[in-house]
Amino acid sequence: MGYGMLVRYNAHKWEKFIDPKTSKESTLIGMSLNACVRDYIILLHEKLFGSQYTEEKYDDFDVKKVIKDSTKDIMNNITKEIAHENIIFGTHYLLP
């Protein structure tokens, strides 16, 4: 709310506060705005759905494993779709 008042009534000061070249406060403002947005989304979720919001987190290893395991199937599906479209529409798109 404080930032909103500063932006609305003292826009010239706000511009100086968020400029990372001239303001030490710019990092703090950016971090606090991100935290406010995150907290707002969590509170909104809890009010709408009546349950606590839990953020899903993934390890890089898990993501890389899923990508590695899924790539072959995804490429096979793309190849089938391109081949099917080539037959149906008489096009000659290159297959991966």
Secondary structure, DSSP 4 states (H G I P E B T S, - for coil): -HHHHHHHH-HHHHHHHH-TTT-SHHHHHHHHHHHHHHHHHHHHHHHHHSS--------HHHHHHHHHHHHHHHHHHHHHHHHHHHHHH---PPP-
